[in-house]
Amino acid sequence: MFGLGYQELLIILVIVLILFGANRLPELARSLGSSVKEFKKGVNEAKAEETPKKEEEKKA
């Protein structure tokens, strides 16, 4: 994952914990998860709209 080892990820986690505190971590994780979900949904919708256009171009 981005060329990071477990040690680097652990350091990043500790820094995030220090900055935001343990109480806000679940909220941040939920927000991040919903953002990723919405991004994937948008990408899939864009692909779905693009596919019929390509099929129409092939027929023409």
Backbone as XML, in Angstrom:
<?xml version="1.0"?>
<chain id="A" units="angstrom">
  <residue number="1" name="MET">
    <atom name="N" x="0.842" y="-1.169" z="0.000"/>
    <atom name="CA" x="0.000" y="0.000" z="0.000"/>
    <atom name="C" x="0.892" y="1.238" z="0.000"/>
  </residue>
  <residue number="2" name="PHE">
    <atom name="N" x="1.044" y="1.884" z="-1.099"/>
    <atom name="CA" x="1.839" y="3.089" z="-1.261"/>
    <atom name="C" x="3.285" y="2.891" z="-0.837"/>
  </residue>
  <residue number="3" name="GLY">
    <atom name="N" x="3.755" y="1.665" z="-0.795"/>
    <atom name="CA" x="5.129" y="1.398" z="-0.422"/>
    <atom name="C" x="5.411" y="1.628" z="1.055"/>
  </residue>
  <residue number="4" name="LEU">
    <atom name="N" x="4.383" y="1.619" z="1.882"/>
    <atom name="CA" x="4.568" y="1.828" z="3.315"/>
    <atom name="C" x="4.565" y="0.486" z="4.029"/>
  </residue>
  <residue number="5" name="GLY">
    <atom name="N" x="5.480" y="0.339" z="4.959"/>
    <atom name="CA" x="5.532" y="-0.867" z="5.762"/>
    <atom name="C" x="4.678" y="-0.717" z="7.009"/>
  </residue>
  <residue number="6" name="TYR">
    <atom name="N" x="4.670" y="-1.758" z="7.816"/>
    <atom name="CA" x="3.842" y="-1.720" z="9.015"/>
    <atom name="C" x="4.359" y="-0.697" z="10.015"/>
  </residue>
  <residue number="7" name="GLN">
    <atom name="N" x="5.662" y="-0.467" z="10.032"/>
    <atom name="CA" x="6.212" y="0.511" z="10.966"/>
    <atom name="C" x="5.767" y="1.927" z="10.617"/>
  </residue>
  <residue number="8" name="GLU">
    <atom name="N" x="5.787" y="2.263" z="9.334"/>
    <atom name="CA" x="5.353" y="3.586" z="8.915"/>
    <atom name="C" x="3.872" y="3.790" z="9.195"/>
  </residue>
  <residue number="9" name="LEU">
    <atom name="N" x="3.072" y="2.761" z="8.916"/>
    <atom name="CA" x="1.642" y="2.864" z="9.184"/>
    <atom name="C" x="1.364" y="3.031" z="10.670"/>
  </residue>
  <residue number="10" name="LEU">
    <atom name="N" x="2.133" y="2.357" z="11.507"/>
    <atom name="CA" x="1.972" y="2.481" z="12.951"/>
    <atom name="C" x="2.314" y="3.894" z="13.414"/>
  </residue>
  <residue number="11" name="ILE">
    <atom name="N" x="3.361" y="4.470" z="12.866"/>
    <atom name="CA" x="3.744" y="5.838" z="13.214"/>
    <atom name="C" x="2.656" y="6.812" z="12.782"/>
  </residue>
  <residue number="12" name="ILE">
    <atom name="N" x="2.126" y="6.631" z="11.585"/>
    <atom name="CA" x="1.052" y="7.500" z="11.099"/>
    <atom name="C" x="-0.179" y="7.377" z="11.995"/>
  </residue>
  <residue number="13" name="LEU">
    <atom name="N" x="-0.515" y="6.170" z="12.402"/>
    <atom name="CA" x="-1.659" y="5.956" z="13.289"/>
    <atom name="C" x="-1.462" y="6.661" z="14.630"/>
  </residue>
  <residue number="14" name="VAL">
    <atom name="N" x="-0.270" y="6.582" z="15.186"/>
    <atom name="CA" x="0.018" y="7.255" z="16.450"/>
    <atom name="C" x="-0.101" y="8.770" z="16.293"/>
  </residue>
  <residue number="15" name="ILE">
    <atom name="N" x="0.395" y="9.315" z="15.203"/>
    <atom name="CA" x="0.298" y="10.756" z="14.969"/>
    <atom name="C" x="-1.158" y="11.186" z="14.840"/>
  </residue>
  <residue number="16" name="VAL">
    <atom name="N" x="-1.947" y="10.415" z="14.098"/>
    <atom name="CA" x="-3.375" y="10.719" z="13.955"/>
    <atom name="C" x="-4.069" y="10.654" z="15.313"/>
  </residue>
  <residue number="17" name="LEU">
    <atom name="N" x="-3.712" y="9.653" z="16.110"/>
    <atom name="CA" x="-4.294" y="9.522" z="17.438"/>
    <atom name="C" x="-3.969" y="10.740" z="18.305"/>
  </residue>
  <residue number="18" name="ILE">
    <atom name="N" x="-2.746" y="11.213" z="18.221"/>
    <atom name="CA" x="-2.337" y="12.378" z="19.002"/>
    <atom name="C" x="-3.076" y="13.632" z="18.527"/>
  </residue>
  <residue number="19" name="LEU">
    <atom name="N" x="-3.192" y="13.791" z="17.210"/>
    <atom name="CA" x="-3.821" y="14.995" z="16.670"/>
    <atom name="C" x="-5.325" y="15.056" z="16.950"/>
  </residue>
  <residue number="20" name="PHE">
    <atom name="N" x="-6.020" y="13.948" z="16.730"/>
    <atom name="CA" x="-7.480" y="13.973" z="16.800"/>
    <atom name="C" x="-8.044" y="13.398" z="18.093"/>
  </residue>
  <residue number="21" name="GLY">
    <atom name="N" x="-7.304" y="12.581" z="18.780"/>
    <atom name="CA" x="-7.808" y="11.969" z="20.006"/>
    <atom name="C" x="-8.608" y="10.710" z="19.709"/>
  </residue>
  <residue number="22" name="ALA">
    <atom name="N" x="-8.702" y="9.859" z="20.699"/>
    <atom name="CA" x="-9.361" y="8.568" z="20.520"/>
    <atom name="C" x="-10.862" y="8.707" z="20.321"/>
  </residue>
  <residue number="23" name="ASN">
    <atom name="N" x="-11.456" y="9.763" z="20.849"/>
    <atom name="CA" x="-12.911" y="9.919" z="20.741"/>
    <atom name="C" x="-13.365" y="10.242" z="19.326"/>
  </residue>
  <residue number="24" name="ARG">
    <atom name="N" x="-12.541" y="10.924" z="18.553"/>
    <atom name="CA" x="-12.939" y="11.331" z="17.203"/>
    <atom name="C" x="-12.579" y="10.316" z="16.132"/>
  </residue>
  <residue number="25" name="LEU">
    <atom name="N" x="-11.757" y="9.324" z="16.446"/>
    <atom name="CA" x="-11.321" y="8.356" z="15.436"/>
    <atom name="C" x="-12.480" y="7.596" z="14.801"/>
  </residue>
  <residue number="26" name="PRO">
    <atom name="N" x="-13.445" y="7.072" z="15.554"/>
    <atom name="CA" x="-14.561" y="6.376" z="14.894"/>
    <atom name="C" x="-15.343" y="7.284" z="13.942"/>
  </residue>
  <residue number="27" name="GLU">
    <atom name="N" x="-15.520" y="8.529" z="14.332"/>
    <atom name="CA" x="-16.222" y="9.482" z="13.468"/>
    <atom name="C" x="-15.437" y="9.743" z="12.181"/>
  </residue>
  <residue number="28" name="LEU">
    <atom name="N" x="-14.132" y="9.897" z="12.316"/>
    <atom name="CA" x="-13.286" y="10.109" z="11.140"/>
    <atom name="C" x="-13.287" y="8.898" z="10.222"/>
  </residue>
  <residue number="29" name="ALA">
    <atom name="N" x="-13.239" y="7.708" z="10.810"/>
    <atom name="CA" x="-13.252" y="6.483" z="10.007"/>
    <atom name="C" x="-14.573" y="6.345" z="9.260"/>
  </residue>
  <residue number="30" name="ARG">
    <atom name="N" x="-15.674" y="6.677" z="9.931"/>
    <atom name="CA" x="-16.988" y="6.617" z="9.282"/>
    <atom name="C" x="-17.053" y="7.598" z="8.121"/>
  </residue>
  <residue number="31" name="SER">
    <atom name="N" x="-16.562" y="8.799" z="8.331"/>
    <atom name="CA" x="-16.566" y="9.818" z="7.280"/>
    <atom name="C" x="-15.719" y="9.384" z="6.093"/>
  </residue>
  <residue number="32" name="LEU">
    <atom name="N" x="-14.555" y="8.831" z="6.387"/>
    <atom name="CA" x="-13.675" y="8.364" z="5.321"/>
    <atom name="C" x="-14.325" y="7.225" z="4.540"/>
  </residue>
  <residue number="33" name="GLY">
    <atom name="N" x="-14.958" y="6.305" z="5.246"/>
    <atom name="CA" x="-15.634" y="5.181" z="4.589"/>
    <atom name="C" x="-16.769" y="5.639" z="3.692"/>
  </residue>
  <residue number="34" name="SER">
    <atom name="N" x="-17.563" y="6.584" z="4.166"/>
    <atom name="CA" x="-18.671" y="7.072" z="3.338"/>
    <atom name="C" x="-18.147" y="7.860" z="2.141"/>
  </residue>
  <residue number="35" name="SER">
    <atom name="N" x="-17.044" y="8.563" z="2.314"/>
    <atom name="CA" x="-16.454" y="9.297" z="1.190"/>
    <atom name="C" x="-15.960" y="8.342" z="0.111"/>
  </residue>
  <residue number="36" name="VAL">
    <atom name="N" x="-15.307" y="7.283" z="0.528"/>
    <atom name="CA" x="-14.825" y="6.287" z="-0.435"/>
    <atom name="C" x="-16.006" y="5.623" z="-1.148"/>
  </residue>
  <residue number="37" name="LYS">
    <atom name="N" x="-17.055" y="5.340" z="-0.399"/>
    <atom name="CA" x="-18.254" y="4.718" z="-0.974"/>
    <atom name="C" x="-18.879" y="5.629" z="-2.036"/>
  </residue>
  <residue number="38" name="GLU">
    <atom name="N" x="-19.015" y="6.913" z="-1.736"/>
    <atom name="CA" x="-19.576" y="7.867" z="-2.686"/>
    <atom name="C" x="-18.674" y="8.029" z="-3.909"/>
  </residue>
  <residue number="39" name="PHE">
    <atom name="N" x="-17.367" y="8.026" z="-3.708"/>
    <atom name="CA" x="-16.434" y="8.148" z="-4.828"/>
    <atom name="C" x="-16.571" y="6.951" z="-5.768"/>
  </residue>
  <residue number="40" name="LYS">
    <atom name="N" x="-16.618" y="5.747" z="-5.207"/>
    <atom name="CA" x="-16.769" y="4.551" z="-6.029"/>
    <atom name="C" x="-18.097" y="4.565" z="-6.771"/>
  </residue>
  <residue number="41" name="LYS">
    <atom name="N" x="-19.142" y="5.037" z="-6.111"/>
    <atom name="CA" x="-20.457" y="5.127" z="-6.742"/>
    <atom name="C" x="-20.404" y="6.072" z="-7.941"/>
  </residue>
  <residue number="42" name="GLY">
    <atom name="N" x="-19.744" y="7.211" z="-7.765"/>
    <atom name="CA" x="-19.602" y="8.171" z="-8.850"/>
    <atom name="C" x="-18.800" y="7.619" z="-10.012"/>
  </residue>
  <residue number="43" name="VAL">
    <atom name="N" x="-17.734" y="6.896" z="-9.721"/>
    <atom name="CA" x="-16.910" y="6.297" z="-10.776"/>
    <atom name="C" x="-17.717" y="5.256" z="-11.552"/>
  </residue>
  <residue number="44" name="ASN">
    <atom name="N" x="-18.465" y="4.435" z="-10.829"/>
    <atom name="CA" x="-19.280" y="3.415" z="-11.495"/>
    <atom name="C" x="-20.371" y="4.040" z="-12.353"/>
  </residue>
  <residue number="45" name="GLU">
    <atom name="N" x="-20.979" y="5.123" z="-11.893"/>
    <atom name="CA" x="-21.997" y="5.809" z="-12.687"/>
    <atom name="C" x="-21.382" y="6.418" z="-13.946"/>
  </residue>
  <residue number="46" name="ALA">
    <atom name="N" x="-20.196" y="6.969" z="-13.826"/>
    <atom name="CA" x="-19.527" y="7.549" z="-14.988"/>
    <atom name="C" x="-19.194" y="6.464" z="-16.015"/>
  </residue>
  <residue number="47" name="LYS">
    <atom name="N" x="-18.760" y="5.303" z="-15.534"/>
    <atom name="CA" x="-18.460" y="4.199" z="-16.445"/>
    <atom name="C" x="-19.733" y="3.713" z="-17.124"/>
  </residue>
  <residue number="48" name="ALA">
    <atom name="N" x="-20.831" y="3.660" z="-16.373"/>
    <atom name="CA" x="-22.098" y="3.195" z="-16.938"/>
    <atom name="C" x="-22.593" y="4.153" z="-18.016"/>
  </residue>
  <residue number="49" name="GLU">
    <atom name="N" x="-22.405" y="5.452" z="-17.827"/>
    <atom name="CA" x="-22.812" y="6.425" z="-18.835"/>
    <atom name="C" x="-21.901" y="6.375" z="-20.049"/>
  </residue>
  <residue number="50" name="GLU">
    <atom name="N" x="-20.650" y="6.052" z="-19.849"/>
    <atom name="CA" x="-19.679" y="6.031" z="-20.934"/>
    <atom name="C" x="-19.860" y="4.811" z="-21.831"/>
  </residue>
  <residue number="51" name="THR">
    <atom name="N" x="-20.253" y="3.689" z="-21.277"/>
    <atom name="CA" x="-20.377" y="2.447" z="-22.029"/>
    <atom name="C" x="-21.393" y="2.544" z="-23.167"/>
  </residue>
  <residue number="52" name="PRO">
    <atom name="N" x="-22.614" y="3.052" z="-22.959"/>
    <atom name="CA" x="-23.557" y="3.151" z="-24.082"/>
    <atom name="C" x="-23.059" y="4.073" z="-25.192"/>
  </residue>
  <residue number="53" name="LYS">
    <atom name="N" x="-22.342" y="5.134" z="-24.834"/>
    <atom name="CA" x="-21.812" y="6.043" z="-25.851"/>
    <atom name="C" x="-20.814" y="5.324" z="-26.752"/>
  </residue>
  <residue number="54" name="LYS">
    <atom name="N" x="-19.972" y="4.493" z="-26.156"/>
    <atom name="CA" x="-18.986" y="3.757" z="-26.951"/>
    <atom name="C" x="-19.676" y="2.759" z="-27.876"/>
  </residue>
  <residue number="55" name="GLU">
    <atom name="N" x="-20.743" y="2.111" z="-27.407"/>
    <atom name="CA" x="-21.473" y="1.160" z="-28.243"/>
    <atom name="C" x="-22.139" y="1.863" z="-29.412"/>
  </residue>
  <residue number="56" name="GLU">
    <atom name="N" x="-22.663" y="3.087" z="-29.182"/>
    <atom name="CA" x="-23.272" y="3.838" z="-30.254"/>
    <atom name="C" x="-22.246" y="4.259" z="-31.301"/>
  </residue>
  <residue number="57" name="GLU">
    <atom name="N" x="-21.045" y="4.593" z="-30.868"/>
    <atom name="CA" x="-19.985" y="4.991" z="-31.793"/>
    <atom name="C" x="-19.562" y="3.818" z="-32.660"/>
  </residue>
  <residue number="58" name="LYS">
    <atom name="N" x="-19.566" y="2.614" z="-32.115"/>
    <atom name="CA" x="-19.174" y="1.430" z="-32.874"/>
    <atom name="C" x="-20.201" y="1.128" z="-33.953"/>
  </residue>
  <residue number="59" name="LYS">
    <atom name="N" x="-21.481" y="1.376" z="-33.664"/>
    <atom name="CA" x="-22.546" y="1.097" z="-34.629"/>
    <atom name="C" x="-22.537" y="2.088" z="-35.775"/>
  </residue>
  <residue number="60" name="ALA">
    <atom name="N" x="-22.124" y="3.303" z="-35.531"/>
    <atom name="CA" x="-22.164" y="4.366" z="-36.538"/>
    <atom name="C" x="-21.085" y="4.237" z="-37.567"/>
  </residue>
</chain>
